[in-house]
Amino acid sequence: MTTRRIQIVIKATPEQVWTALTDPSITPAYYYGFEAHYDLSPGAPYSYVSAGERVITGRVTDVVEREKLSMTFAGTWAPDVAELPESFVTYELGETAMGVPGITALTLTHGGLPETESAHNIEMGWVLILSGLKTLLETGSPLVPAAPDGK
């Protein structure tokens, strides 16, 4: 099993980043159109929904508001992803090394993935998702515009 870790900095406050990570009215703009549905309580189920279908499910395992969100992760958006074992994802929000106000360091850790092409593709998906989050918060516009049919 492997652990993937991606770090970025975003010109936004931790509160803005936290809201963007957890608000179902914002997540579709950067997360492949998926709506996040969270009960931010340890042990509570969560899901990401696309076209009325749950495409990611799991349980929240740890929450420190505006600092850390950890959860189990099971994707079903593609057959090869559905075959992967349940894994875990953690978002950590903090200050940059130089403590610049108004800038949030975001670290995403995705662990428990096998060494497969599907897992590598998930890592590349995270790069696009986090880049989209950064672009949305810094410019107010999505990185990848919605298709004409809204998808």
N, C-alpha and C positions, 0 to 999 in steps of 0.2 A: 504494500500500500504506500501511497505517496501523499504528501501535503504540498499544496500550491499556496503561495503567498504573493499578493499583489499590493503594492503601496502607491498611493497618489496623494497629492495635495490639492485642495480645492479652495478657491477664494470664496469662502462662505463660513458662517459660524457653525459650531457643532450643532446647535439647535436646527439650523436650516438643513444641514446634512441629515440629521436624525429624522426630521419630518419627511424629507424626500425619500428616505429608505423605507419608511413605514406607512406612508399615506397612500391609499389605493387610488386617489385622484391624481397623484403625481407619478407613481411608478410606471404607468404605461408609456410615458414620454421618453423613458430611457431604458426600460427593461423589456424589450421585445413586445411591447403592448400588454404585458402581464400586469394585472392588478394584485398588489400585496394585501392580504387579509390577515392581520395579526391581532391576537389577544396577547399583549405584552406581559404575560405572567409565566414564570417558569413552569413547565409541564403542559402548558396550553398548546393546542394545535394551531398551526398556521397554514396558509396556502397561497399560491400564486395562481390566478385564474386568467384564462384566455378563452374568449368566445364561449363563456359559460362553463368551461371544463377546467378542472384542477390539473395544472401541469407541473406543479411542484408542491409537495406536502412535507410535513414534518412536525416536530414539537420544539417549542422554545425551550432552551435549557438554561440560559442565563441572560439577565437584563440589568444593565446599569444605564438608566436613561441618559441619552446624549453622550454616552461613553462606550457602551459595549452591548452587542446583541449576538447571542449564540443560539444555534438551532441545529437540529438534524435536517437532512436534506435527501429527498427522494424525488427524482425527476421522471416524468412520464411523457414528455413532449415528443419523444422519438423512441422507436423500439429498442435501439441500442442503449439509450440512456436508461430506459425502464429496466434493463437487465443488470445495471450496475447495483452494487450493494448500497444500502443506506450509508450516507457519509455525514460530515458535519461542516457547518459554515459559521464563521465568526466575523462580524464587523467590529473594528475598534476605531474609535474616534479620539483624537488627541491634538495636542499642540505640535507645531513643527519644532525641529531641533533648535531653531533660533527664537522660538516663541513669538512669531509675528502675529499681531492681532488681526482677526478677521480671516485667518487662513486655518483650515482644518486638515490635519493629516488623517487619512483614512487607510486602514490596513484591512484587507480581506484575506482570511485564511480558509481554505477549503481542504479538509483532511479526510483520510479514509478512502481515497480514490485508488483504484487499481492502476497499474501502469499500462493503460490501453489507449488506443486512438480516441475513443469516446471521451475518456478523461482529459486528454489533451485538448479536444475540441471544447470541453466545458471551460477549461482555463482560458482559451481564446474568447469564449463567450463572455467570461467575466471581464476581460480587457475591454471589450466593446461596451458592456453594461456600465462599468466604472467610468470609462471615457464619456459615455453619454450622460451620466450623472453629473460629472464635472462640467461638461459643456452646458447642460441645462441650467445648473445653478449659477454659472458664471456669465451666461449670455441671455438666459431666459428663453432660449430656443433649443429644440431637440437636435442632437447630432445627426440622427437619421430621421428625415421628415416622414410623417405618416403617409401611407399610400392613399390614393384618391378615394378608395372605399373605406378609409378609416382604420385599416389594419396595418 
